[in-house]
Amino acid sequence: MKEFAIYTGLRLALFAVCFAVLWFALNNWLTVFPLLLVALIVSSILSIFVLRAARDRLAGTIEQRAGRISERIEQSRRAEDDD
C-alpha cells in the first residue's frame, strides 16, 4: 500500500500545480486546458500500474496464508491419524 500512498501524494501535487496554473490563467483557457488534460491522462495511466502492483501483492499474501492454513490442516489430520 506504500505505492498507493506515494501515487496519491503525487497525484495531489500534480493537481495542485494544475490548479495554480488555472488560477493564474483563468482568462486564457487554451493555455490551461492542455495542462489539465495531460495531468488527467498521466494520473490515469499511473493508477493502472499502482493498483496492479497492490492487487498482485494482495493476491500473493492471500496465497501464502491459504498455503499455511492447508499445511496446518494437513498436520492436524496426520496428528489425528497417529492417535
PDB file of N, CA, C and O in Angstrom, chain B, residues numbered from 101:
ATOM      1  N   MET B 101       0.806  -1.206   0.000  1.00  0.00           N
ATOM      2  CA  MET B 101       0.000   0.000   0.000  1.00  0.00           C
ATOM      3  C   MET B 101       0.846   1.264   0.000  1.00  0.00           C
ATOM      4  O   MET B 101       0.331   2.367  -0.186  1.00  0.00           O
ATOM      5  N   LYS B 102       2.159   1.095   0.212  1.00  0.00           N
ATOM      6  CA  LYS B 102       3.029   2.253   0.217  1.00  0.00           C
ATOM      7  C   LYS B 102       3.034   2.921  -1.160  1.00  0.00           C
ATOM      8  O   LYS B 102       3.088   4.147  -1.258  1.00  0.00           O
ATOM      9  N   GLU B 103       2.975   2.099  -2.237  1.00  0.00           N
ATOM     10  CA  GLU B 103       2.948   2.666  -3.576  1.00  0.00           C
ATOM     11  C   GLU B 103       1.691   3.504  -3.788  1.00  0.00           C
ATOM     12  O   GLU B 103       1.725   4.553  -4.432  1.00  0.00           O
ATOM     13  N   PHE B 104       0.585   3.018  -3.234  1.00  0.00           N
ATOM     14  CA  PHE B 104      -0.671   3.748  -3.390  1.00  0.00           C
ATOM     15  C   PHE B 104      -0.600   5.104  -2.695  1.00  0.00           C
ATOM     16  O   PHE B 104      -1.115   6.096  -3.212  1.00  0.00           O
ATOM     17  N   ALA B 105       0.037   5.151  -1.525  1.00  0.00           N
ATOM     18  CA  ALA B 105       0.177   6.419  -0.803  1.00  0.00           C
ATOM     19  C   ALA B 105       1.079   7.380  -1.573  1.00  0.00           C
ATOM     20  O   ALA B 105       0.795   8.575  -1.658  1.00  0.00           O
ATOM     21  N   ILE B 106       2.156   6.856  -2.128  1.00  0.00           N
ATOM     22  CA  ILE B 106       3.056   7.704  -2.919  1.00  0.00           C
ATOM     23  C   ILE B 106       2.333   8.226  -4.153  1.00  0.00           C
ATOM     24  O   ILE B 106       2.420   9.408  -4.487  1.00  0.00           O
ATOM     25  N   TYR B 107       1.620   7.329  -4.824  1.00  0.00           N
ATOM     26  CA  TYR B 107       0.869   7.728  -6.014  1.00  0.00           C
ATOM     27  C   TYR B 107      -0.166   8.798  -5.676  1.00  0.00           C
ATOM     28  O   TYR B 107      -0.316   9.774  -6.411  1.00  0.00           O
ATOM     29  N   THR B 108      -0.870   8.617  -4.579  1.00  0.00           N
ATOM     30  CA  THR B 108      -1.883   9.593  -4.182  1.00  0.00           C
ATOM     31  C   THR B 108      -1.251  10.948  -3.900  1.00  0.00           C
ATOM     32  O   THR B 108      -1.794  11.980  -4.295  1.00  0.00           O
ATOM     33  N   GLY B 109      -0.114  10.955  -3.222  1.00  0.00           N
ATOM     34  CA  GLY B 109       0.580  12.217  -2.957  1.00  0.00           C
ATOM     35  C   GLY B 109       1.029  12.897  -4.236  1.00  0.00           C
ATOM     36  O   GLY B 109       0.887  14.112  -4.379  1.00  0.00           O
ATOM     37  N   LEU B 110       1.575  12.116  -5.173  1.00  0.00           N
ATOM     38  CA  LEU B 110       1.999  12.694  -6.446  1.00  0.00           C
ATOM     39  C   LEU B 110       0.810  13.225  -7.242  1.00  0.00           C
ATOM     40  O   LEU B 110       0.892  14.272  -7.884  1.00  0.00           O
ATOM     41  N   ARG B 111      -0.278  12.493  -7.189  1.00  0.00           N
ATOM     42  CA  ARG B 111      -1.473  12.935  -7.914  1.00  0.00           C
ATOM     43  C   ARG B 111      -2.021  14.237  -7.324  1.00  0.00           C
ATOM     44  O   ARG B 111      -2.425  15.136  -8.062  1.00  0.00           O
ATOM     45  N   LEU B 112      -2.033  14.332  -6.002  1.00  0.00           N
ATOM     46  CA  LEU B 112      -2.490  15.570  -5.368  1.00  0.00           C
ATOM     47  C   LEU B 112      -1.562  16.735  -5.706  1.00  0.00           C
ATOM     48  O   LEU B 112      -2.025  17.848  -5.954  1.00  0.00           O
ATOM     49  N   ALA B 113      -0.268  16.482  -5.717  1.00  0.00           N
ATOM     50  CA  ALA B 113       0.687  17.541  -6.058  1.00  0.00           C
ATOM     51  C   ALA B 113       0.499  17.987  -7.501  1.00  0.00           C
ATOM     52  O   ALA B 113       0.540  19.181  -7.795  1.00  0.00           O
ATOM     53  N   LEU B 114       0.294  17.035  -8.394  1.00  0.00           N
ATOM     54  CA  LEU B 114       0.090  17.374  -9.800  1.00  0.00           C
ATOM     55  C   LEU B 114      -1.168  18.219  -9.989  1.00  0.00           C
ATOM     56  O   LEU B 114      -1.160  19.192 -10.743  1.00  0.00           O
ATOM     57  N   PHE B 115      -2.221  17.853  -9.318  1.00  0.00           N
ATOM     58  CA  PHE B 115      -3.444  18.630  -9.460  1.00  0.00           C
ATOM     59  C   PHE B 115      -3.345  19.977  -8.745  1.00  0.00           C
ATOM     60  O   PHE B 115      -4.007  20.933  -9.149  1.00  0.00           O
ATOM     61  N   ALA B 116      -2.539  20.067  -7.701  1.00  0.00           N
ATOM     62  CA  ALA B 116      -2.318  21.364  -7.061  1.00  0.00           C
ATOM     63  C   ALA B 116      -1.597  22.305  -8.017  1.00  0.00           C
ATOM     64  O   ALA B 116      -1.930  23.487  -8.105  1.00  0.00           O
ATOM     65  N   VAL B 117      -0.616  21.778  -8.727  1.00  0.00           N
ATOM     66  CA  VAL B 117       0.094  22.597  -9.719  1.00  0.00           C
ATOM     67  C   VAL B 117      -0.858  23.026 -10.821  1.00  0.00           C
ATOM     68  O   VAL B 117      -0.852  24.182 -11.243  1.00  0.00           O
ATOM     69  N   CYS B 118      -1.668  22.097 -11.282  1.00  0.00           N
ATOM     70  CA  CYS B 118      -2.641  22.439 -12.339  1.00  0.00           C
ATOM     71  C   CYS B 118      -3.641  23.485 -11.844  1.00  0.00           C
ATOM     72  O   CYS B 118      -4.032  24.380 -12.593  1.00  0.00           O
ATOM     73  N   PHE B 119      -4.047  23.368 -10.597  1.00  0.00           N
ATOM     74  CA  PHE B 119      -4.969  24.357 -10.052  1.00  0.00           C
ATOM     75  C   PHE B 119      -4.316  25.737  -9.986  1.00  0.00           C
ATOM     76  O   PHE B 119      -4.955  26.751 -10.270  1.00  0.00           O
ATOM     77  N   ALA B 120      -3.035  25.765  -9.608  1.00  0.00           N
ATOM     78  CA  ALA B 120      -2.329  27.045  -9.550  1.00  0.00           C
ATOM     79  C   ALA B 120      -2.231  27.670 -10.938  1.00  0.00           C
ATOM     80  O   ALA B 120      -2.424  28.875 -11.104  1.00  0.00           O
ATOM     81  N   VAL B 121      -1.932  26.843 -11.921  1.00  0.00           N
ATOM     82  CA  VAL B 121      -1.874  27.353 -13.294  1.00  0.00           C
ATOM     83  C   VAL B 121      -3.246  27.870 -13.714  1.00  0.00           C
ATOM     84  O   VAL B 121      -3.359  28.930 -14.330  1.00  0.00           O
ATOM     85  N   LEU B 122      -4.270  27.122 -13.380  1.00  0.00           N
ATOM     86  CA  LEU B 122      -5.631  27.548 -13.715  1.00  0.00           C
ATOM     87  C   LEU B 122      -5.981  28.865 -13.033  1.00  0.00           C
ATOM     88  O   LEU B 122      -6.600  29.736 -13.645  1.00  0.00           O
ATOM     89  N   TRP B 123      -5.594  29.013 -11.791  1.00  0.00           N
ATOM     90  CA  TRP B 123      -5.892  30.222 -11.032  1.00  0.00           C
ATOM     91  C   TRP B 123      -5.265  31.464 -11.671  1.00  0.00           C
ATOM     92  O   TRP B 123      -5.894  32.520 -11.744  1.00  0.00           O
ATOM     93  N   PHE B 124      -4.016  31.321 -12.133  1.00  0.00           N
ATOM     94  CA  PHE B 124      -3.316  32.466 -12.708  1.00  0.00           C
ATOM     95  C   PHE B 124      -3.636  32.689 -14.180  1.00  0.00           C
ATOM     96  O   PHE B 124      -3.308  33.741 -14.730  1.00  0.00           O
ATOM     97  N   ALA B 125      -4.264  31.727 -14.817  1.00  0.00           N
ATOM     98  CA  ALA B 125      -4.516  31.876 -16.246  1.00  0.00           C
ATOM     99  C   ALA B 125      -5.990  31.692 -16.587  1.00  0.00           C
ATOM    100  O   ALA B 125      -6.327  31.105 -17.615  1.00  0.00           O
ATOM    101  N   LEU B 126      -6.847  32.185 -15.741  1.00  0.00           N
ATOM    102  CA  LEU B 126      -8.283  32.000 -15.980  1.00  0.00           C
ATOM    103  C   LEU B 126      -8.755  32.624 -17.284  1.00  0.00           C
ATOM    104  O   LEU B 126      -9.700  32.126 -17.896  1.00  0.00           O
ATOM    105  N   ASN B 127      -8.133  33.678 -17.711  1.00  0.00           N
ATOM    106  CA  ASN B 127      -8.589  34.364 -18.914  1.00  0.00           C
ATOM    107  C   ASN B 127      -8.120  33.698 -20.199  1.00  0.00           C
ATOM    108  O   ASN B 127      -8.621  34.018 -21.277  1.00  0.00           O
ATOM    109  N   ASN B 128      -7.185  32.795 -20.103  1.00  0.00           N
ATOM    110  CA  ASN B 128      -6.667  32.146 -21.294  1.00  0.00           C
ATOM    111  C   ASN B 128      -6.886  30.639 -21.174  1.00  0.00           C
ATOM    112  O   ASN B 128      -5.969  29.914 -20.787  1.00  0.00           O
ATOM    113  N   TRP B 129      -8.059  30.169 -21.493  1.00  0.00           N
ATOM    114  CA  TRP B 129      -8.442  28.776 -21.322  1.00  0.00           C
ATOM    115  C   TRP B 129      -7.611  27.842 -22.209  1.00  0.00           C
ATOM    116  O   TRP B 129      -7.360  26.697 -21.832  1.00  0.00           O
ATOM    117  N   LEU B 130      -7.190  28.313 -23.367  1.00  0.00           N
ATOM    118  CA  LEU B 130      -6.415  27.464 -24.268  1.00  0.00           C
ATOM    119  C   LEU B 130      -5.046  27.111 -23.699  1.00  0.00           C
ATOM    120  O   LEU B 130      -4.437  26.133 -24.133  1.00  0.00           O
ATOM    121  N   THR B 131      -4.553  27.880 -22.744  1.00  0.00           N
ATOM    122  CA  THR B 131      -3.290  27.561 -22.102  1.00  0.00           C
ATOM    123  C   THR B 131      -3.485  26.526 -20.993  1.00  0.00           C
ATOM    124  O   THR B 131      -2.620  25.677 -20.774  1.00  0.00           O
ATOM    125  N   VAL B 132      -4.592  26.596 -20.312  1.00  0.00           N
ATOM    126  CA  VAL B 132      -4.827  25.753 -19.145  1.00  0.00           C
ATOM    127  C   VAL B 132      -5.366  24.375 -19.518  1.00  0.00           C
ATOM    128  O   VAL B 132      -4.970  23.376 -18.918  1.00  0.00           O
ATOM    129  N   PHE B 133      -6.243  24.310 -20.477  1.00  0.00           N
ATOM    130  CA  PHE B 133      -6.900  23.055 -20.811  1.00  0.00           C
ATOM    131  C   PHE B 133      -5.924  21.933 -21.164  1.00  0.00           C
ATOM    132  O   PHE B 133      -6.092  20.824 -20.655  1.00  0.00           O
ATOM    133  N   PRO B 134      -4.913  22.160 -22.007  1.00  0.00           N
ATOM    134  CA  PRO B 134      -3.973  21.054 -22.292  1.00  0.00           C
ATOM    135  C   PRO B 134      -3.227  20.561 -21.054  1.00  0.00           C
ATOM    136  O   PRO B 134      -2.958  19.366 -20.933  1.00  0.00           O
ATOM    137  N   LEU B 135      -2.889  21.466 -20.132  1.00  0.00           N
ATOM    138  CA  LEU B 135      -2.209  21.033 -18.912  1.00  0.00           C
ATOM    139  C   LEU B 135      -3.107  20.144 -18.053  1.00  0.00           C
ATOM    140  O   LEU B 135      -2.652  19.135 -17.514  1.00  0.00           O
ATOM    141  N   LEU B 136      -4.359  20.513 -17.928  1.00  0.00           N
ATOM    142  CA  LEU B 136      -5.288  19.691 -17.157  1.00  0.00           C
ATOM    143  C   LEU B 136      -5.528  18.347 -17.835  1.00  0.00           C
ATOM    144  O   LEU B 136      -5.645  17.320 -17.166  1.00  0.00           O
ATOM    145  N   LEU B 137      -5.599  18.357 -19.139  1.00  0.00           N
ATOM    146  CA  LEU B 137      -5.799  17.120 -19.879  1.00  0.00           C
ATOM    147  C   LEU B 137      -4.601  16.182 -19.721  1.00  0.00           C
ATOM    148  O   LEU B 137      -4.776  14.979 -19.526  1.00  0.00           O
ATOM    149  N   VAL B 138      -3.405  16.720 -19.805  1.00  0.00           N
ATOM    150  CA  VAL B 138      -2.198  15.908 -19.612  1.00  0.00           C
ATOM    151  C   VAL B 138      -2.152  15.359 -18.188  1.00  0.00           C
ATOM    152  O   VAL B 138      -1.804  14.195 -17.989  1.00  0.00           O
ATOM    153  N   ALA B 139      -2.494  16.172 -17.203  1.00  0.00           N
ATOM    154  CA  ALA B 139      -2.489  15.713 -15.814  1.00  0.00           C
ATOM    155  C   ALA B 139      -3.477  14.564 -15.620  1.00  0.00           C
ATOM    156  O   ALA B 139      -3.176  13.594 -14.923  1.00  0.00           O
ATOM    157  N   LEU B 140      -4.640  14.672 -16.227  1.00  0.00           N
ATOM    158  CA  LEU B 140      -5.640  13.614 -16.115  1.00  0.00           C
ATOM    159  C   LEU B 140      -5.157  12.334 -16.778  1.00  0.00           C
ATOM    160  O   LEU B 140      -5.314  11.251 -16.215  1.00  0.00           O
ATOM    161  N   ILE B 141      -4.580  12.440 -17.950  1.00  0.00           N
ATOM    162  CA  ILE B 141      -4.107  11.258 -18.672  1.00  0.00           C
ATOM    163  C   ILE B 141      -2.967  10.584 -17.917  1.00  0.00           C
ATOM    164  O   ILE B 141      -2.959   9.362 -17.769  1.00  0.00           O
ATOM    165  N   VAL B 142      -2.008  11.367 -17.441  1.00  0.00           N
ATOM    166  CA  VAL B 142      -0.866  10.798 -16.714  1.00  0.00           C
ATOM    167  C   VAL B 142      -1.318  10.117 -15.433  1.00  0.00           C
ATOM    168  O   VAL B 142      -0.858   9.016 -15.129  1.00  0.00           O
ATOM    169  N   SER B 143      -2.200  10.741 -14.681  1.00  0.00           N
ATOM    170  CA  SER B 143      -2.652  10.128 -13.430  1.00  0.00           C
ATOM    171  C   SER B 143      -3.461   8.865 -13.699  1.00  0.00           C
ATOM    172  O   SER B 143      -3.405   7.920 -12.913  1.00  0.00           O
ATOM    173  N   SER B 144      -4.209   8.834 -14.791  1.00  0.00           N
ATOM    174  CA  SER B 144      -4.967   7.627 -15.128  1.00  0.00           C
ATOM    175  C   SER B 144      -4.039   6.485 -15.496  1.00  0.00           C
ATOM    176  O   SER B 144      -4.255   5.347 -15.080  1.00  0.00           O
ATOM    177  N   ILE B 145      -3.007   6.781 -16.273  1.00  0.00           N
ATOM    178  CA  ILE B 145      -2.055   5.738 -16.658  1.00  0.00           C
ATOM    179  C   ILE B 145      -1.294   5.227 -15.437  1.00  0.00           C
ATOM    180  O   ILE B 145      -1.104   4.020 -15.288  1.00  0.00           O
ATOM    181  N   LEU B 146      -0.861   6.124 -14.572  1.00  0.00           N
ATOM    182  CA  LEU B 146      -0.129   5.711 -13.374  1.00  0.00           C
ATOM    183  C   LEU B 146      -0.999   4.871 -12.447  1.00  0.00           C
ATOM    184  O   LEU B 146      -0.511   3.935 -11.813  1.00  0.00           O
ATOM    185  N   SER B 147      -2.286   5.202 -12.364  1.00  0.00           N
ATOM    186  CA  SER B 147      -3.156   4.454 -11.459  1.00  0.00           C
ATOM    187  C   SER B 147      -3.275   2.999 -11.875  1.00  0.00           C
ATOM    188  O   SER B 147      -3.440   2.129 -11.020  1.00  0.00           O
ATOM    189  N   ILE B 148      -3.196   2.713 -13.176  1.00  0.00           N
ATOM    190  CA  ILE B 148      -3.268   1.328 -13.636  1.00  0.00           C
ATOM    191  C   ILE B 148      -2.118   0.526 -13.050  1.00  0.00           C
ATOM    192  O   ILE B 148      -2.325  -0.574 -12.538  1.00  0.00           O
ATOM    193  N   PHE B 149      -0.898   1.072 -13.120  1.00  0.00           N
ATOM    194  CA  PHE B 149       0.269   0.338 -12.639  1.00  0.00           C
ATOM    195  C   PHE B 149       0.297   0.245 -11.121  1.00  0.00           C
ATOM    196  O   PHE B 149       0.665  -0.794 -10.571  1.00  0.00           O
ATOM    197  N   VAL B 150      -0.082   1.307 -10.446  1.00  0.00           N
ATOM    198  CA  VAL B 150      -0.062   1.295  -8.982  1.00  0.00           C
ATOM    199  C   VAL B 150      -1.088   0.310  -8.448  1.00  0.00           C
ATOM    200  O   VAL B 150      -0.785  -0.473  -7.547  1.00  0.00           O
ATOM    201  N   LEU B 151      -2.283   0.340  -8.985  1.00  0.00           N
ATOM    202  CA  LEU B 151      -3.313  -0.570  -8.500  1.00  0.00           C
ATOM    203  C   LEU B 151      -3.000  -2.018  -8.857  1.00  0.00           C
ATOM    204  O   LEU B 151      -3.336  -2.925  -8.096  1.00  0.00           O
ATOM    205  N   ARG B 152      -2.363  -2.249 -10.003  1.00  0.00           N
ATOM    206  CA  ARG B 152      -1.987  -3.604 -10.377  1.00  0.00           C
ATOM    207  C   ARG B 152      -0.951  -4.160  -9.399  1.00  0.00           C
ATOM    208  O   ARG B 152      -1.036  -5.320  -8.995  1.00  0.00           O
ATOM    209  N   ALA B 153       0.015  -3.342  -9.022  1.00  0.00           N
ATOM    210  CA  ALA B 153       1.040  -3.791  -8.072  1.00  0.00           C
ATOM    211  C   ALA B 153       0.405  -4.135  -6.723  1.00  0.00           C
ATOM    212  O   ALA B 153       0.755  -5.143  -6.110  1.00  0.00           O
ATOM    213  N   ALA B 154      -0.519  -3.306  -6.267  1.00  0.00           N
ATOM    214  CA  ALA B 154      -1.191  -3.576  -4.987  1.00  0.00           C
ATOM    215  C   ALA B 154      -2.023  -4.852  -5.074  1.00  0.00           C
ATOM    216  O   ALA B 154      -2.047  -5.647  -4.134  1.00  0.00           O
ATOM    217  N   ARG B 155      -2.699  -5.047  -6.194  1.00  0.00           N
ATOM    218  CA  ARG B 155      -3.517  -6.247  -6.366  1.00  0.00           C
ATOM    219  C   ARG B 155      -2.645  -7.502  -6.374  1.00  0.00           C
ATOM    220  O   ARG B 155      -2.993  -8.504  -5.750  1.00  0.00           O
ATOM    221  N   ASP B 156      -1.509  -7.451  -7.083  1.00  0.00           N
ATOM    222  CA  ASP B 156      -0.619  -8.604  -7.144  1.00  0.00           C
ATOM    223  C   ASP B 156      -0.042  -8.935  -5.770  1.00  0.00           C
ATOM    224  O   ASP B 156       0.073 -10.106  -5.407  1.00  0.00           O
ATOM    225  N   ARG B 157       0.316  -7.914  -5.016  1.00  0.00           N
ATOM    226  CA  ARG B 157       0.850  -8.158  -3.676  1.00  0.00           C
ATOM    227  C   ARG B 157      -0.214  -8.774  -2.781  1.00  0.00           C
ATOM    228  O   ARG B 157       0.076  -9.691  -2.012  1.00  0.00           O
ATOM    229  N   LEU B 158      -1.440  -8.281  -2.874  1.00  0.00           N
ATOM    230  CA  LEU B 158      -2.527  -8.835  -2.068  1.00  0.00           C
ATOM    231  C   LEU B 158      -2.805 -10.277  -2.452  1.00  0.00           C
ATOM    232  O   LEU B 158      -3.039 -11.114  -1.580  1.00  0.00           O
ATOM    233  N   ALA B 159      -2.784 -10.579  -3.738  1.00  0.00           N
ATOM    234  CA  ALA B 159      -3.015 -11.956  -4.184  1.00  0.00           C
ATOM    235  C   ALA B 159      -1.923 -12.878  -3.651  1.00  0.00           C
ATOM    236  O   ALA B 159      -2.207 -14.001  -3.232  1.00  0.00           O
ATOM    237  N   GLY B 160      -0.674 -12.407  -3.664  1.00  0.00           N
ATOM    238  CA  GLY B 160       0.409 -13.218  -3.118  1.00  0.00           C
ATOM    239  C   GLY B 160       0.234 -13.469  -1.640  1.00  0.00           C
ATOM    240  O   GLY B 160       0.489 -14.576  -1.166  1.00  0.00           O
ATOM    241  N   THR B 161      -0.194 -12.466  -0.905  1.00  0.00           N
ATOM    242  CA  THR B 161      -0.414 -12.608   0.535  1.00  0.00           C
ATOM    243  C   THR B 161      -1.529 -13.611   0.810  1.00  0.00           C
ATOM    244  O   THR B 161      -1.410 -14.439   1.712  1.00  0.00           O
ATOM    245  N   ILE B 162      -2.593 -13.541   0.048  1.00  0.00           N
ATOM    246  CA  ILE B 162      -3.711 -14.469   0.233  1.00  0.00           C
ATOM    247  C   ILE B 162      -3.269 -15.891  -0.068  1.00  0.00           C
ATOM    248  O   ILE B 162      -3.636 -16.820   0.651  1.00  0.00           O
ATOM    249  N   GLU B 163      -2.474 -16.075  -1.138  1.00  0.00           N
ATOM    250  CA  GLU B 163      -1.991 -17.418  -1.473  1.00  0.00           C
ATOM    251  C   GLU B 163      -1.081 -17.961  -0.378  1.00  0.00           C
ATOM    252  O   GLU B 163      -1.151 -19.147  -0.054  1.00  0.00           O
ATOM    253  N   GLN B 164      -0.238 -17.124   0.192  1.00  0.00           N
ATOM    254  CA  GLN B 164       0.638 -17.575   1.281  1.00  0.00           C
ATOM    255  C   GLN B 164      -0.168 -17.997   2.497  1.00  0.00           C
ATOM    256  O   GLN B 164       0.119 -19.026   3.109  1.00  0.00           O
ATOM    257  N   ARG B 165      -1.164 -17.217   2.845  1.00  0.00           N
ATOM    258  CA  ARG B 165      -1.995 -17.567   4.005  1.00  0.00           C
ATOM    259  C   ARG B 165      -2.776 -18.844   3.758  1.00  0.00           C
ATOM    260  O   ARG B 165      -2.912 -19.677   4.654  1.00  0.00           O
ATOM    261  N   ALA B 166      -3.289 -19.002   2.546  1.00  0.00           N
ATOM    262  CA  ALA B 166      -4.026 -20.224   2.213  1.00  0.00           C
ATOM    263  C   ALA B 166      -3.104 -21.435   2.288  1.00  0.00           C
ATOM    264  O   ALA B 166      -3.512 -22.507   2.735  1.00  0.00           O
ATOM    265  N   GLY B 167      -1.857 -21.259   1.847  1.00  0.00           N
ATOM    266  CA  GLY B 167      -0.888 -22.359   1.941  1.00  0.00           C
ATOM    267  C   GLY B 167      -0.602 -22.737   3.381  1.00  0.00           C
ATOM    268  O   GLY B 167      -0.522 -23.921   3.710  1.00  0.00           O
ATOM    269  N   ARG B 168      -0.447 -21.739   4.243  1.00  0.00           N
ATOM    270  CA  ARG B 168      -0.188 -22.025   5.661  1.00  0.00           C
ATOM    271  C   ARG B 168      -1.380 -22.739   6.305  1.00  0.00           C
ATOM    272  O   ARG B 168      -1.206 -23.663   7.099  1.00  0.00           O
ATOM    273  N   ILE B 169      -2.570 -22.307   5.959  1.00  0.00           N
ATOM    274  CA  ILE B 169      -3.770 -22.947   6.514  1.00  0.00           C
ATOM    275  C   ILE B 169      -3.849 -24.400   6.047  1.00  0.00           C
ATOM    276  O   ILE B 169      -4.171 -25.294   6.830  1.00  0.00           O
ATOM    277  N   SER B 170      -3.553 -24.629   4.771  1.00  0.00           N
ATOM    278  CA  SER B 170      -3.574 -26.005   4.250  1.00  0.00           C
ATOM    279  C   SER B 170      -2.557 -26.870   4.975  1.00  0.00           C
ATOM    280  O   SER B 170      -2.847 -28.023   5.296  1.00  0.00           O
ATOM    281  N   GLU B 171      -1.365 -26.331   5.239  1.00  0.00           N
ATOM    282  CA  GLU B 171      -0.341 -27.081   5.967  1.00  0.00           C
ATOM    283  C   GLU B 171      -0.813 -27.425   7.374  1.00  0.00           C
ATOM    284  O   GLU B 171      -0.607 -28.545   7.843  1.00  0.00           O
ATOM    285  N   ARG B 172      -1.438 -26.480   8.041  1.00  0.00           N
ATOM    286  CA  ARG B 172      -1.927 -26.736   9.402  1.00  0.00           C
ATOM    287  C   ARG B 172      -3.018 -27.804   9.412  1.00  0.00           C
ATOM    288  O   ARG B 172      -3.052 -28.664  10.292  1.00  0.00           O
ATOM    289  N   ILE B 173      -3.902 -27.738   8.433  1.00  0.00           N
ATOM    290  CA  ILE B 173      -4.962 -28.750   8.345  1.00  0.00           C
ATOM    291  C   ILE B 173      -4.350 -30.119   8.124  1.00  0.00           C
ATOM    292  O   ILE B 173      -4.754 -31.100   8.750  1.00  0.00           O
ATOM    293  N   GLU B 174      -3.372 -30.182   7.231  1.00  0.00           N
ATOM    294  CA  GLU B 174      -2.703 -31.459   6.957  1.00  0.00           C
ATOM    295  C   GLU B 174      -1.978 -31.982   8.197  1.00  0.00           C
ATOM    296  O   GLU B 174      -2.014 -33.181   8.474  1.00  0.00           O
ATOM    297  N   GLN B 175      -1.326 -31.099   8.937  1.00  0.00           N
ATOM    298  CA  GLN B 175      -0.646 -31.511  10.170  1.00  0.00           C
ATOM    299  C   GLN B 175      -1.632 -32.040  11.195  1.00  0.00           C
ATOM    300  O   GLN B 175      -1.361 -33.036  11.866  1.00  0.00           O
ATOM    301  N   SER B 176      -2.773 -31.381  11.320  1.00  0.00           N
ATOM    302  CA  SER B 176      -3.766 -31.846  12.300  1.00  0.00           C
ATOM    303  C   SER B 176      -4.355 -33.187  11.875  1.00  0.00           C
ATOM    304  O   SER B 176      -4.658 -34.019  12.730  1.00  0.00           O
ATOM    305  N   ARG B 177      -4.524 -33.413  10.577  1.00  0.00           N
ATOM    306  CA  ARG B 177      -5.012 -34.719  10.104  1.00  0.00           C
ATOM    307  C   ARG B 177      -3.992 -35.807  10.400  1.00  0.00           C
ATOM    308  O   ARG B 177      -4.358 -36.904  10.823  1.00  0.00           O
ATOM    309  N   ARG B 178      -2.727 -35.515  10.181  1.00  0.00           N
ATOM    310  CA  ARG B 178      -1.680 -36.505  10.478  1.00  0.00           C
ATOM    311  C   ARG B 178      -1.645 -36.817  11.969  1.00  0.00           C
ATOM    312  O   ARG B 178      -1.466 -37.967  12.370  1.00  0.00           O
ATOM    313  N   ALA B 179      -1.822 -35.764  12.797  1.00  0.00           N
ATOM    314  CA  ALA B 179      -1.817 -35.965  14.234  1.00  0.00           C
ATOM    315  C   ALA B 179      -2.999 -36.844  14.669  1.00  0.00           C
ATOM    316  O   ALA B 179      -2.861 -37.683  15.560  1.00  0.00           O
ATOM    317  N   GLU B 180      -4.146 -36.647  14.040  1.00  0.00           N
ATOM    318  CA  GLU B 180      -5.308 -37.481  14.365  1.00  0.00           C
ATOM    319  C   GLU B 180      -5.091 -38.914  13.907  1.00  0.00           C
ATOM    320  O   GLU B 180      -5.494 -39.849  14.598  1.00  0.00           O
ATOM    321  N   ASP B 181      -4.459 -39.101  12.749  1.00  0.00           N
ATOM    322  CA  ASP B 181      -4.200 -40.457  12.251  1.00  0.00           C
ATOM    323  C   ASP B 181      -3.201 -41.183  13.132  1.00  0.00           C
ATOM    324  O   ASP B 181      -3.299 -42.398  13.305  1.00  0.00           O
ATOM    325  N   ASP B 182      -2.227 -40.449  13.700  1.00  0.00           N
ATOM    326  CA  ASP B 182      -1.223 -41.056  14.577  1.00  0.00           C
ATOM    327  C   ASP B 182      -1.846 -41.511  15.908  1.00  0.00           C
ATOM    328  O   ASP B 182      -1.370 -42.462  16.527  1.00  0.00           O
ATOM    329  N   ASP B 183      -2.881 -40.844  16.328  1.00  0.00           N
ATOM    330  CA  ASP B 183      -3.535 -41.200  17.615  1.00  0.00           C
ATOM    331  C   ASP B 183      -4.319 -42.425  17.434  1.00  0.00           C
ATOM    332  O   ASP B 183      -4.947 -42.901  18.380  1.00  0.00           O
TER     333      ASP B 183
END
